[in-house]
Amino acid sequence: MTDKQFQQLFAAQLAQIALLQAIEVNVSFMAHKHVPTERIHPNWKKAHELLKLAMKELVPATD
């Protein structure tokens, strides 16, 4: 794995963590308050965009 591939993989993992945290906040908020499901935590969209970008830029590892 090249240094660039490692950096891209690491960025994808960080974006995935941010996405999971945003989902957790969303679910927790909706579980404790009765709000419409379309009300989304602001970090959700940013985390989702970061994950999509990181996955798009991630080069498949070659042996």
TIDO-217209 format. One record per residue (C-alpha): residue number from 1; residue in three letters; x, y negated, z. Coordinates in pm, 1 decimal. Layout:
[NUM "ALA" [X Y Z]]
...
//
This chain:
[1 "MET" [0.0 0.0 0.0]]
[2 "THR" [140.7 -335.0 -97.4]]
[3 "ASP" [150.4 -635.0 133.1]]
[4 "LYS" [-121.3 -806.1 -72.6]]
[5 "GLN" [-347.1 -499.2 -53.4]]
[6 "PHE" [-296.1 -484.2 322.8]]
[7 "GLN" [-387.7 -852.1 357.6]]
[8 "GLN" [-699.9 -802.1 147.0]]
[9 "LEU" [-803.2 -496.8 346.9]]
[10 "PHE" [-745.1 -685.2 672.1]]
[11 "ALA" [-954.4 -979.2 545.2]]
[12 "ALA" [-1233.3 -738.2 448.8]]
[13 "GLN" [-1225.6 -582.0 795.4]]
[14 "LEU" [-1241.2 -924.1 963.9]]
[15 "ALA" [-1535.7 -1021.0 744.7]]
[16 "GLN" [-1707.2 -692.7 831.9]]
[17 "ILE" [-1657.8 -759.5 1204.3]]
[18 "ALA" [-1805.2 -1108.2 1164.2]]
[19 "LEU" [-2100.9 -961.7 976.4]]
[20 "LEU" [-2163.7 -700.6 1246.2]]
[21 "GLN" [-2143.1 -967.5 1517.7]]
[22 "ALA" [-2393.6 -1183.2 1331.5]]
[23 "ILE" [-2628.1 -884.1 1299.1]]
[24 "GLU" [-2592.0 -809.7 1670.3]]
[25 "VAL" [-2676.1 -1169.3 1761.7]]
[26 "ASN" [-2974.0 -1161.1 1526.1]]
[27 "VAL" [-3114.0 -837.1 1665.6]]
[28 "SER" [-3057.7 -947.7 2024.1]]
[29 "PHE" [-3228.0 -1281.6 1958.8]]
[30 "MET" [-3527.0 -1120.9 1787.9]]
[31 "ALA" [-3560.0 -854.4 2057.0]]
[32 "HIS" [-3586.8 -1110.4 2335.8]]
[33 "LYS" [-3796.4 -1369.8 2156.0]]
[34 "HIS" [-4084.1 -1317.4 1921.1]]
[35 "VAL" [-3964.5 -1492.9 1607.4]]
[36 "PRO" [-4020.8 -1418.7 1240.3]]
[37 "THR" [-3767.4 -1173.0 1098.8]]
[38 "GLU" [-3674.9 -1418.4 822.3]]
[39 "ARG" [-3519.3 -1650.3 1079.3]]
[40 "ILE" [-3152.0 -1567.8 1036.5]]
[41 "HIS" [-2855.8 -1659.4 1254.8]]
[42 "PRO" [-2641.0 -1917.9 1069.0]]
[43 "ASN" [-2329.5 -1697.1 1081.6]]
[44 "TRP" [-2508.7 -1419.1 895.0]]
[45 "LYS" [-2490.3 -1575.8 550.1]]
[46 "LYS" [-2128.9 -1690.7 590.5]]
[47 "ALA" [-2017.1 -1349.6 715.2]]
[48 "HIS" [-2202.8 -1177.4 432.1]]
[49 "GLU" [-2038.6 -1408.2 175.0]]
[50 "LEU" [-1694.0 -1342.1 323.5]]
[51 "LEU" [-1749.0 -966.8 314.6]]
[52 "LYS" [-1867.8 -973.3 -47.7]]
[53 "LEU" [-1571.0 -1189.5 -149.7]]
[54 "ALA" [-1321.6 -970.3 33.4]]
[55 "MET" [-1467.2 -651.8 -114.8]]
[56 "LYS" [-1460.2 -802.3 -464.8]]
[57 "GLU" [-1093.9 -898.5 -429.9]]
[58 "LEU" [-989.2 -570.6 -270.6]]
[59 "VAL" [-775.5 -381.8 -519.1]]
[60 "PRO" [-815.6 -3.4 -512.8]]
[61 "ALA" [-512.4 158.5 -352.5]]
[62 "THR" [-290.8 348.7 -592.2]]
[63 "ASP" [-80.1 646.4 -495.5]]
//
